[in-house]
Amino acid sequence: MRISLAQVDIIWENAQANMQKYKEIAASLKGKSDLLVLPEMCANGFGSQAQKVAQYADGFTISSLRAMAMENDIAIVGSFIAKEDAEVNGEKTLLYFNRGFFIYPDGKTTFFDKRHLFRVGVEGKDYQAGSIEPCIVHYKGWNIRLIICYDLRFPVWCRNVQQGYDLLICAANWPECRIKSWNNMLEARATENQAYACGVNRVGDDGLELHYNGASAVYSAIGEELGRCRDNQEEVLTLDLDLDRLRHQREKFPSWKDADIFEITGGPACAEI
């Protein structure tokens, strides 16, 4: 499978400009890639005001990305700020989510919500946490586990049980001040889970004066760095992943057979109504 990492500078709270950027990227990959991975909150940037920029699942962002996927015969992964109508204690309200998506080339879309909300910022106060159940999609013979940014810090939740997935994808807005942890954990998730690990981060400065240097990369199941975007550069990196090679590595060193059996029973949801 050929995968493309779009390390971009997200234009702050400007969904139209960002969608135009992704449209051009997707068009350039037509016939050249199977899967395009975008950063977290790809339409507006992390930390944007949910009440101001959130969209419904059938809104501008997802409609635009679906059109790109279908026009260019490519799957697209990322996340956006989503809203849902709800009723709490008899009163109508809106709930907000950091919602991930996997859009197939035919436009079919799988959604999932970020499980671990970032307590240091507004996400832990304003958003609803996702399900404890992992999101694994199936595409071109691959089982792909999808997580979002801060989720990467939780190895138990990311654990690959009985070879349940072949590729871990993490869409992120991970600032430069903590990038060493990003590099270390992305490699660790690949090695401990005997799976490819792909992390796509943004570059540039956001509206909260945080700087992002990128460090988007892909690791093999034995911790090899297969490709990395240049620091502080907008770049689309495309590389091939080999499922047969992964299976061979697992057969040659089957540590997954000795993994501990466990059950995740729950965890706190940061946001409360």
C-alpha positions as CSV (number, residue, x, y, z in Angstrom):
1,M,0.0,0.0,0.0
2,R,1.3,3.4,-0.9
3,I,0.7,6.0,1.8
4,S,1.2,9.8,1.7
5,L,1.9,12.0,4.8
6,A,0.7,15.6,4.3
7,Q,2.8,17.7,6.7
8,V,1.2,21.2,6.3
9,D,0.9,24.5,8.0
10,I,-2.8,24.7,8.9
11,I,-4.3,28.1,8.3
12,W,-5.9,29.2,11.6
13,E,-9.6,28.9,11.7
14,N,-9.9,29.0,7.9
15,A,-11.6,25.8,6.7
16,Q,-12.0,27.1,3.1
17,A,-8.3,27.9,2.6
18,N,-7.2,24.6,4.2
19,M,-9.6,22.6,2.0
20,Q,-8.2,24.2,-1.1
21,K,-4.7,23.2,0.1
22,Y,-5.8,19.6,0.6
23,K,-7.7,19.6,-2.8
24,E,-4.4,20.5,-4.5
25,I,-2.5,17.8,-2.6
26,A,-5.1,15.1,-3.3
27,A,-5.1,16.0,-7.0
28,S,-1.3,15.7,-7.2
29,L,-1.6,12.2,-5.7
30,K,-4.2,10.8,-8.2
31,G,-3.0,7.4,-9.4
32,K,0.2,7.8,-7.3
33,S,-1.0,6.9,-3.7
34,D,-3.7,4.8,-1.9
35,L,-4.0,6.8,1.3
36,L,-3.6,10.4,2.3
37,V,-3.0,11.3,6.0
38,L,-3.8,14.8,7.2
39,P,-3.0,16.3,10.6
40,E,-5.4,16.6,13.6
41,M,-8.1,19.2,13.3
42,C,-7.1,19.7,9.7
43,A,-9.8,22.3,8.9
44,N,-9.0,24.9,11.6
45,G,-6.1,23.9,13.9
46,F,-5.9,22.6,17.4
47,G,-7.3,24.9,20.1
48,S,-9.7,26.7,17.8
49,Q,-13.0,27.7,19.5
50,A,-15.4,24.9,19.0
51,Q,-18.4,27.1,19.3
52,K,-17.1,29.2,16.4
53,V,-15.8,26.6,13.9
54,A,-17.4,23.3,14.7
55,Q,-19.3,21.6,11.8
56,Y,-21.8,18.8,11.5
57,A,-20.6,15.5,10.0
58,D,-22.3,16.3,6.7
59,G,-20.9,19.9,6.7
60,F,-18.4,21.7,4.5
61,T,-15.2,19.9,5.7
62,I,-16.3,16.3,5.3
63,S,-18.3,17.0,2.1
64,S,-15.1,18.6,0.6
65,L,-12.9,15.8,1.7
66,R,-15.3,13.2,0.4
67,A,-15.3,14.9,-3.0
68,M,-11.5,14.8,-3.0
69,A,-11.4,11.1,-2.2
70,M,-13.8,10.2,-4.9
71,E,-12.3,12.5,-7.6
72,N,-8.8,11.2,-7.0
73,D,-9.5,7.5,-6.0
74,I,-7.7,7.9,-2.7
75,A,-8.6,7.3,1.0
76,I,-8.2,10.2,3.4
77,V,-7.6,10.2,7.1
78,G,-7.5,13.1,9.7
79,S,-9.8,14.8,12.2
80,F,-12.0,17.9,12.5
81,I,-14.0,19.8,15.1
82,A,-17.5,18.2,15.1
83,K,-20.7,19.2,16.7
84,E,-23.9,17.2,17.4
85,D,-27.3,18.3,18.6
86,A,-28.2,16.8,21.9
87,E,-30.7,17.1,24.7
88,V,-29.5,17.3,28.3
89,N,-31.9,17.5,31.2
90,G,-34.7,18.4,28.8
91,E,-32.8,21.3,27.2
92,K,-31.4,21.3,23.7
93,T,-27.7,21.9,23.5
94,L,-24.6,21.2,21.3
95,L,-21.9,18.7,22.0
96,Y,-18.4,19.0,20.6
97,F,-15.9,16.3,19.5
98,N,-12.4,16.0,18.1
99,R,-13.7,13.6,15.5
100,G,-11.5,11.4,13.4
101,F,-12.5,10.2,9.9
102,F,-11.4,7.6,7.4
103,I,-12.9,8.4,4.0
104,Y,-12.8,5.6,1.5
105,P,-12.3,6.3,-2.3
106,D,-16.0,5.7,-2.8
107,G,-16.9,8.4,-0.3
108,K,-18.0,6.0,2.5
109,T,-16.8,7.4,5.8
110,T,-15.9,5.8,9.2
111,F,-16.0,8.3,12.1
112,F,-14.4,7.9,15.6
113,D,-13.8,10.4,18.4
114,K,-10.6,11.1,20.2
115,R,-10.5,9.0,23.4
116,H,-8.0,10.9,25.5
117,L,-8.7,14.6,25.7
118,F,-5.9,17.0,26.4
119,R,-6.4,18.3,29.9
120,V,-3.8,21.1,29.6
121,G,-6.0,23.0,27.1
122,V,-9.6,23.6,26.4
123,E,-10.1,20.2,24.8
124,G,-10.5,18.6,28.2
125,K,-13.2,21.1,29.2
126,D,-15.2,21.7,26.0
127,Y,-15.2,18.3,24.2
128,Q,-16.7,14.9,24.7
129,A,-14.4,11.9,24.9
130,G,-14.7,9.1,22.4
131,S,-15.5,5.4,23.0
132,I,-13.3,3.1,24.8
133,E,-13.5,0.7,21.8
134,P,-10.7,1.0,19.3
135,C,-11.4,2.1,15.8
136,I,-9.9,-0.3,13.3
137,V,-10.8,0.1,9.6
138,H,-10.1,-2.4,6.8
139,Y,-8.6,-1.1,3.5
140,K,-6.9,-2.9,0.7
141,G,-6.2,-6.0,2.8
142,W,-4.9,-4.0,5.7
143,N,-6.3,-3.6,9.2
144,I,-5.6,0.0,10.2
145,R,-5.9,1.4,13.8
146,L,-6.8,5.1,14.0
147,I,-5.9,7.4,16.9
148,I,-5.5,11.1,17.5
149,C,-2.6,13.0,18.9
150,Y,-2.7,12.7,22.8
151,D,-4.0,9.1,22.4
152,L,-0.4,8.2,21.4
153,R,0.7,8.6,25.1
154,F,-1.4,5.7,26.2
155,P,0.2,2.4,25.3
156,V,-2.4,0.2,26.9
157,W,-5.2,1.7,24.9
158,C,-3.1,1.5,21.8
159,R,-2.1,-2.2,22.4
160,N,-2.3,-4.5,19.4
161,V,-4.1,-7.5,20.7
162,Q,-3.7,-10.7,18.7
163,Q,-2.4,-8.9,15.6
164,G,-5.6,-6.9,15.4
165,Y,-4.0,-4.2,13.2
166,D,-1.2,-3.9,10.8
167,L,-0.8,-0.1,10.7
168,L,-1.3,2.5,13.4
169,I,-2.1,6.0,12.2
170,C,-1.9,9.0,14.5
171,A,-3.1,12.4,13.2
172,A,-1.7,15.2,15.4
173,N,-1.0,18.8,16.3
174,W,2.0,18.1,18.5
175,P,4.1,21.2,19.4
176,E,7.8,21.4,19.1
177,C,8.3,21.8,22.8
178,R,7.2,18.2,23.3
179,I,8.5,16.7,20.1
180,K,11.0,14.4,21.7
181,S,8.2,12.5,23.3
182,W,6.4,12.3,19.9
183,N,9.5,10.7,18.3
184,N,10.1,8.3,21.1
185,M,6.5,7.1,21.5
186,L,5.8,6.8,17.8
187,E,8.7,4.4,17.4
188,A,7.8,2.6,20.6
189,R,4.2,2.0,19.5
190,A,5.5,0.4,16.3
191,T,7.9,-1.9,18.1
192,E,5.8,-3.0,21.0
193,N,2.8,-3.6,18.7
194,Q,4.7,-5.2,15.8
195,A,3.0,-3.0,13.4
196,Y,3.8,-0.1,11.1
197,A,3.3,3.3,12.9
198,C,2.5,6.5,10.9
199,G,2.4,9.9,12.6
200,V,1.4,13.1,10.8
201,N,1.9,16.4,12.5
202,R,1.6,20.0,11.3
203,V,4.2,22.7,10.9
204,G,4.0,26.5,11.5
205,D,2.5,28.6,14.3
206,D,-1.1,28.4,15.5
207,G,-3.4,31.1,16.8
208,L,-2.3,30.3,20.4
209,E,1.4,31.1,19.6
210,L,2.5,27.5,19.7
211,H,5.1,26.4,17.2
212,Y,5.0,23.1,15.4
213,N,8.1,21.6,13.6
214,G,6.4,18.6,12.1
215,A,8.5,15.4,12.6
216,S,5.9,13.4,10.6
217,A,7.3,9.9,10.1
218,V,6.7,6.2,9.5
219,Y,8.3,3.3,11.5
220,S,8.4,-0.4,10.7
221,A,7.4,-3.1,13.2
222,I,11.0,-3.4,14.3
223,G,11.5,0.3,14.9
224,E,13.1,1.3,11.6
225,E,12.5,4.8,10.5
226,L,11.2,4.3,7.0
227,G,10.6,7.9,6.1
228,R,10.5,11.4,7.8
229,C,9.4,14.8,6.6
230,R,11.8,17.7,6.9
231,D,11.5,19.8,10.0
232,N,9.6,23.1,9.6
233,Q,8.7,22.4,6.0
234,E,5.4,21.8,4.3
235,E,5.9,18.5,2.6
236,V,4.0,15.5,1.2
237,L,6.0,12.3,1.8
238,T,4.9,9.2,-0.1
239,L,6.2,5.7,0.6
240,D,5.3,2.1,0.2
241,L,4.3,-0.2,3.0
242,D,4.8,-4.0,2.6
243,L,2.2,-6.3,4.3
244,D,4.2,-9.4,3.4
245,R,7.3,-8.0,5.0
246,L,5.3,-7.2,8.2
247,R,4.0,-10.8,8.3
248,H,7.5,-12.1,7.9
249,Q,8.8,-10.0,10.7
250,R,6.0,-11.2,13.0
251,E,6.7,-14.9,12.1
252,K,10.5,-14.5,12.6
253,F,10.1,-12.8,16.0
254,P,6.6,-13.7,17.3
255,S,6.6,-11.7,20.6
256,W,2.9,-10.9,20.1
257,K,2.2,-14.5,21.2
258,D,3.6,-13.7,24.6
259,A,1.7,-10.5,25.2
260,D,-0.4,-10.1,28.3
261,I,-4.1,-10.6,28.1
262,F,-6.1,-7.7,29.6
263,E,-9.3,-5.8,29.4
264,I,-9.8,-2.1,29.5
265,T,-12.8,-1.5,31.7
266,G,-13.1,2.3,31.5
267,G,-11.6,5.7,32.0
268,P,-12.6,9.3,32.7
269,A,-14.2,11.4,30.1
270,C,-12.8,14.9,30.6
271,A,-15.8,16.9,29.5
272,E,-18.9,17.2,31.6
273,I,-22.3,18.7,30.9
